Amino acid sequence: MSATIEILPLAKKVKVRKKAFLSEALREADVPLSLYCQGRGVCGKCFIEVMDGKLPFFQPGEEELLKRAGLSPAHRLACQFVVESDLRLRIPERSLLGRVSVLEPAFEVQLSFDPVIKKYHVLLPRPEIATAEAELDILLQAIKSVPLRVALPVVQELPAVLNRSGRQVTAVVREGKELMTVEPGDTSAGVYGIAFDLGTTTLAAELVDLASGRTLGREARLNSQAAYGADVVSRISLAFEGPGRAAILRRAVLSDMNRIIRALAASAGLSPDLIQAVSVAGNTAMNHLLLGLPVDSLAVAPFNPVFSTLPDLPASELGLEIHPQGKVYIAPNIRSFVGGDTSAGLAASGFSEGRTTALYLDLGTNGEIVLRKGGKLWATSTAAGPAFEGMNISCGMLALPGAIYKVEADLNGFRCGTVDGAPAKGVCGTGLIDAASLSLERGLLTPQGQVTTASRTIPLTGSLALTQKDIRELQLAAGAVKAGIRMMLEANGLKAGDLEEVMIAGAFGSYLSVEHSIRLGLLPEVEPRLVRFLGNASLAGAKAFLVSFPSRKKAEETAAKIEHFSLASRPAFQEVFVSSLEFRTWK
Amino acid sequence: MSATIEILPLAKKVKVRKKAFLSEALREADVPLSLYCQGRGVCGKCFIEVMDGKLPFFQPGEEELLKRAGLSPAHRLACQFVVESDLRLRIPERSLLGRVSVLEPAFEVQLSFDPVIKKYHVLLPRPEIATAEAELDILLQAIKSVPLRVALPVVQELPAVLNRSGRQVTAVVREGKELMTVEPGDTSAGVYGIAFDLGTTTLAAELVDLASGRTLGREARLNSQAAYGADVVSRISLAFEGPGRAAILRRAVLSDMNRIIRALAASAGLSPDLIQAVSVAGNTAMNHLLLGLPVDSLAVAPFNPVFSTLPDLPASELGLEIHPQGKVYIAPNIRSFVGGDTSAGLAASGFSEGRTTALYLDLGTNGEIVLRKGGKLWATSTAAGPAFEGMNISCGMLALPGAIYKVEADLNGFRCGTVDGAPAKGVCGTGLIDAASLSLERGLLTPQGQVTTASRTIPLTGSLALTQKDIRELQLAAGAVKAGIRMMLEANGLKAGDLEEVMIAGAFGSYLSVEHSIRLGLLPEVEPRLVRFLGNASLAGAKAFLVSFPSRKKAEETAAKIEHFSLASRPAFQEVFVSSLEFRTWK
């Protein structure tokens, strides 16, 4: 009792048992069908065209969806179609599952488009006197949903919304578990979220269209907490002084985030309360401070955090000014010093799923290092300080227009490239690394970090120059990263040459010179083709948590299974660190 | 590969496959074991004593639970015990599943004790530097729980609670889904809830100990909304006038409920914020007004409610002054005029599960009528007015001390029994029915309701007497109920004589005289032994929703499947109603 299904334009043929749903048959044939509403026949996204074979009657609501989609009467929803006979089908492009790439520039990792918030536009039947069903039940039946969590104000306003809209409404459902709100009319195109990378030094964010997976805008600003200390440790120390101080830090970053929310909404011409989901990838200290959690335990042994994974929190409880029922997801922490920024980056890059021996590095104020070997993962963190982000450097700056991001050798000295080609105003992390490496090569700098020029400075361009102190900052930053990588490789019986892949996330983007980094010893000596730049992988992961809901579960599983490689508990660390301060290629 | 298990003191023998958990084996043997923590080995409530057979090693945490319980070393947790060989066991009384009866006076329906909020007392291990696990994860592992929803303040306070208590804490878990709070020390004995019967005229409530299922106290007070109209229709009309009026009604009943909460807590010597769960059984209009939902649709065709089933709501959102994370469950509405009071009563009485042909009547300001036939249920409602509660009767009163609740024939007239034997102050519903029936018998009253005495009053005792208007009120109330029952029976091809059971819930308690009710035509003519009095079944159902969590699901299923028998949509109703106004036994 089977039927043959020929699938165009894929030129595939499959045999399926009769009475099966066509959507199941297509899944077996590996056709990536869009099943936005999980096959409930509500979203109208899986229409297929019947070219040859018996056309079934419409299921309730199906014809309405078909008309709304503007397709011919030969279309049917695959999820409602019971196979009775042989068929020849065409799958329209619009019915294929969307894939999204969250990394920029495009990386080959593609996630299935399955946003955390979904909207269903429905026309509700009028209640009849004989059945007199409850309005909320009529709505749930229309979206074929199980009972959902729902906040009281949504129920209170439901009758008025139905009245105002002639019962044409859009139900907004979060994670298939909560009826967030019911909007009058068809608002299914307008679902928005904001992904945050909550860095110690910089906040970056993207406004994401959850109906399409596209990024609509980007914003970045310095973390105002920086006024209270450049690195994580100084912030924790301040918070340590009392709850009042922690509250100051909390308010500072909340105010930054709310400014970013307003700015992103304004440039897209949206009201901020159209934003219904936020995700935040930040290191453990940053997310603890944001949530108002005590950070004491992050600073003293055994250095454990208060939480690793948390369910979505109400934005209103947190203090973020978005939709009143909006929710905030915090990327899971791996440990105290390997936080949600890393779990987000691992999710975006697919690093946790690979099988080769590989390193994942996120070089910011903290250097996070993840080693993968034989399918197992180890993570650690090392305090690099803000030098890589251009901070604590006399002429340092973020990679903004005018920042020297690239230094090349020139007959007369250095040739400096600036962001946007603007007049040079300062140097950012990648420029600093280039300059130091070239100085080392030219003898302006010893491997021990001594500036050998008469002026005790390394001139870059115009009046910009690096000082002896600047070099020391870089030395400490690079040494910390190098020591972490070295200890982790050694503990697992690995040498630099065993690495098959090195992924680099972080503010550097793809501007980091692999050659210069290897020369300074910041990176282990590997073939440059093995090094891949992810850009801001934390931000990409935060976006993944909005547009591809299953990536949250994956990140939580990764965070739970990853081994913690504690540098702090290893007596050898200080020694390895000191021996890593020299600028020299790894042996 | 099986083993034989002999169970004392039940003198049962069962064969089970080896490697099975003992708890499974005992379930197959129908031993009602207490599995409060669902077999996770956390609660220590399923210890059995091994009399003969191999004693296994302790599982992690098991020895600590054993010591805490003060049992001998021959005890093991049944849910952790893997059967390897033949055994002879003794099941201590304490390990049997508690059963609770929520009806008063004790009715044979027993519910399994499975409270909505459970507490787990645990000693948390200290985090170690090598693993540095998150505090929240350590807690969830100790209670062997999946990740739970948790509000931010609970996470914020977790480290301080752990510190203060030397890591001995009690986790409070709601419905196995939410970590409501973490309390220092062992507070597992102190879990409280309040069940409300939210009547149109009266509010009744019980303080329930969720650790034992016992009722600790009762309170009742008049619904302050009564000042704005005695019946549901007048309240709806007022709310109709504008949101301001609806808000007045809402505040009135909230204030009543908060007074009751404070009173119940005070008499038990508890702080109100120890109350973590509330359940409310009220008719549809009452629960809509309480929740601030529009009641317009309850008053105009098609008379449909806004909701039938709602998930738990935060008490703080609703305005109830209990624990800050406390939740409120609203008994599901069946339809507009058959509400949560009825679904609660059906749950408490087990009426929805019976198989005989039966009637369930809840006679209050509204008369709810449920018919059961062949396993199917039909429900309707009829507006009786407040006469049965002693309201709108010239000398009427609630069944409080001094109320004439019983009238018997006497040579010289009537002999009146009062509540608590106090001097007569007025008459309540059951007294009114007795007096009218006896007056009919003696010719003081015609079947048409005419008072035939010279004074046009029916003297009761002292200066108390019923007026012609009082009799008219009773006539309307009884006629409405009679008409509803008549139409429902007729529509299903039934006669009074077909009824095998009549359950009567409501304020009457067991003081209603079946004989007098039949004589007046309020009840169909059935053998008195078929009539059973449930007392306040709505309140009992509200209690069931606290102490036996599965009863919520059952009530929701009943509410969804019950057929609505709409009197309003039947043209014959007015005629049947008018012909039901005569005081006479059903033919």
Interface residues (C-beta under 8 A of the other chain):
Chain A: R126 P127 E128 I129 A130 T131 A132 E133 A134 E135 L136 D137 P147 L148 R149 V150 A151 L152 V155 Q156 L158 P159 A160 L291 G292 L293 P294 D296 S297 A301 P302 F303 N304 P305 V306 F307 S308 T309 L310 P311 L313 E317 L318 N333 R335 S336 E556 H564 S566 A568 S569
Chain B: R126 P127 E128 I129 A130 T131 A132 E133 A134 E135 L136 D137 P147 L148 R149 V150 A151 L152 V155 Q156 L158 P159 A160 L291 G292 L293 P294 D296 S297 A301 P302 F303 N304 P305 V306 F307 S308 T309 L310 P311 L313 E317 L318 N333 R335 S336 E556 H564 S566 A568 S569
